[in-house]
Amino acid sequence: MTKDEIIKSFDSYLSKSGNKYYSDFYIGITDNIKEGFLKKHNVPRKGHWYLYTLTDSIDDAVKIRQYYLDRGMRGSLDTRLPTTKNNIFVYCYKVTPKTIE
């Protein structure tokens, strides 16, 4: 999907989450879904609200992350990016007392 298609898809899914504020969510970038955010952020696989998608490029992933950070979503401003140029994912999850930002 293109950058704009991903944003549209995320916005659609966010609107169904039951939360009103971008600040209720965390946005990030990874090249490893399992290690990159499920474990790192203590996001349970079952019974928790999250989504992720493969992007076309690191540049698109960075732009998508910045789009949501600018709207108040939580996330790291860390400029270190995944070292691989392939399989770059953008992910989002609902922040709870049990998740780790």
C-alpha positions as CSV (number, residue, x, y, z in Angstrom):
1,M,0.0,0.0,0.0
2,T,1.1,3.6,-0.5
3,K,1.7,6.0,2.3
4,D,-1.7,7.7,1.8
5,E,-3.5,4.3,1.6
6,I,-1.9,3.2,4.9
7,I,-2.9,6.5,6.6
8,K,-6.5,6.1,5.4
9,S,-6.5,2.4,6.5
10,F,-5.1,3.3,10.0
11,D,-7.6,6.2,10.4
12,S,-10.4,3.9,9.5
13,Y,-9.3,1.3,12.0
14,L,-8.6,4.0,14.7
15,S,-12.1,5.3,14.3
16,K,-13.5,1.9,15.2
17,S,-11.3,1.5,18.3
18,G,-13.6,3.3,20.7
19,N,-11.0,5.9,21.6
20,K,-11.3,9.5,20.7
21,Y,-7.7,10.8,21.1
22,Y,-4.6,10.1,19.1
23,S,-2.7,10.3,22.4
24,D,-4.4,7.0,23.5
25,F,-2.1,5.3,20.9
26,Y,1.6,4.7,20.2
27,I,3.0,4.7,16.7
28,G,6.3,3.1,15.7
29,I,8.5,1.6,13.0
30,T,10.2,-1.8,13.0
31,D,11.7,-4.4,10.7
32,N,10.7,-7.2,13.1
33,I,7.1,-7.3,14.2
34,K,7.5,-10.0,16.9
35,E,10.6,-8.5,18.5
36,G,10.1,-5.0,17.3
37,F,6.9,-4.2,19.1
38,L,5.0,-7.1,20.6
39,K,7.7,-8.0,23.0
40,K,9.4,-4.6,23.3
41,H,6.2,-2.8,24.2
42,N,4.6,-5.7,26.1
43,V,1.6,-5.8,23.7
44,P,-0.3,-9.1,24.2
45,R,-1.2,-10.9,21.0
46,K,-4.7,-11.6,22.1
47,G,-7.3,-9.3,23.6
48,H,-5.4,-6.1,22.8
49,W,-5.9,-3.5,20.2
50,Y,-3.1,-3.1,17.7
51,L,-2.4,-3.0,14.0
52,Y,0.6,-3.0,11.7
53,T,1.3,-2.9,8.0
54,L,4.2,-3.3,5.6
55,T,5.3,-0.1,3.9
56,D,6.9,0.5,0.5
57,S,10.0,2.1,2.0
58,I,11.7,3.5,5.1
59,D,10.9,7.0,3.8
60,D,7.2,6.2,3.8
61,A,7.4,4.6,7.2
62,V,9.0,7.7,8.6
63,K,6.4,10.0,7.0
64,I,3.5,7.9,8.4
65,R,5.0,7.9,11.9
66,Q,5.6,11.7,11.7
67,Y,2.0,12.2,10.4
68,Y,0.6,10.6,13.6
69,L,3.2,12.1,16.0
70,D,2.1,15.6,14.7
71,R,-1.5,14.7,15.6
72,G,-0.6,13.8,19.1
73,M,0.0,10.1,19.0
74,R,2.7,8.8,21.4
75,G,5.9,7.5,19.9
76,S,9.6,7.7,19.9
77,L,11.4,10.6,18.2
78,D,14.4,8.4,18.0
79,T,16.1,9.0,14.6
80,R,17.7,5.5,14.6
81,L,15.9,3.5,11.9
82,P,15.8,-0.2,11.2
83,T,19.1,-1.2,9.4
84,T,17.3,-3.2,6.8
85,K,15.8,-1.5,3.8
86,N,13.2,-4.3,3.3
87,N,10.2,-5.3,5.3
88,I,9.7,-2.0,7.2
89,F,6.5,-2.0,9.2
90,V,4.5,0.8,10.8
91,Y,2.7,-0.3,13.9
92,C,0.2,1.2,16.3
93,Y,-1.2,0.0,19.6
94,K,-3.5,1.2,22.3
95,V,-1.5,2.4,25.3
96,T,-2.5,0.8,28.6
97,P,-1.0,0.6,32.1
98,K,0.6,-2.8,31.0
99,T,2.1,-1.7,27.8
100,I,5.6,-0.2,27.7
101,E,6.3,2.9,25.6
